[in-house]
Amino acid sequence: MYMKKVLYLDLDGTLVDFQSGIDRLPIGKREAYRDNYDDTPGIFSLMDPMPGGVEAFRQLAEVFDTYILSTAPWDNPSAWSDKLLWVKEHLGKPVEKRLILSHHKNLNHGDYLVDDRPTKRGVERFNGEVIHFRSSLYPDWESVVRYLLPG
């Protein structure tokens, strides 16, 4: 029996355009949370998908056992539910019950992790291959898909 390889995809800065949420904040909130936008209530409900991210997710989910592996800010309880709602809205059925929120990404075992922060939240200790999203090798989703789905 063939087992699919396990692939984890980060949300913020990888599938989700974090800056788009900051840009939609009212000026007062933007000023109040300037040093820690993660803690802004509701910010995660305002974010757009990264260009090509939703399409890449769908392509990769056909080949890999694919999960979303993200960290939610400890001091922003709305982030936890907002991330779930974002995943449901933008990725739909293929990701049902495949959202993992953890501050220790290294505790998840798999073959690949696509993440924009390779030295945070345990990513540096992940047991599989880390694909550094928005690096010179993988600047966008097209380059990630080309690497993971060659030919």
Helices and strands as residue ranges (DSSP letters): E 6-9, E 16-17, H 18-24, H 27-32, G 37-39, G 43-46, E 48-49, H 53-63, E 65-70, H 77-91, G 93-95, E 99-101, G 105-107, E 112-115, G 123-125, E 129-132, H 141-148
